[in-house]
């Protein structure tokens, strides 16, 4: 998005924060919250743990940015995207996972760096 903004004629502002109020009015919110799968942990255990986190994060996102598109990068991404979709009450097209985008590695690094 940042790279496309001058070409497409829109302003982009990327904010990394743990304070949901800082994200108020966002057009797009990217969720990376959650834990990584630990040795011996089943996929079901990971789903259970990260789903609780996703639901909590989603409630705050919708509270401060009710019109935002939510991009989910937390594993297992398919289950977490569904949890966000159900919790948000937003249309399906507003809850996307990383499979919805074919982002080159360098662009992701640029996004995370900024």
MOPE-V244248 format. One record per run of one state. SS is the DSSP state (H for helix, E for strand, C for the rest). FROM is the first residue (numbers start at 0). TO is the last residue. If there is no record, write none. Layout:
<<SS FROM TO> <SS FROM TO>>
//
This chain:
<<C 0 0> <H 1 7> <C 8 18> <H 19 22> <C 23 26> <E 27 30> <C 31 41> <H 42 63> <C 64 67> <E 68 71> <C 72 75> <H 76 87> <C 88 90> <H 91 93> <E 94 96> <H 97 99> <C 100 103> <H 104 112> <C 113 113>>
//
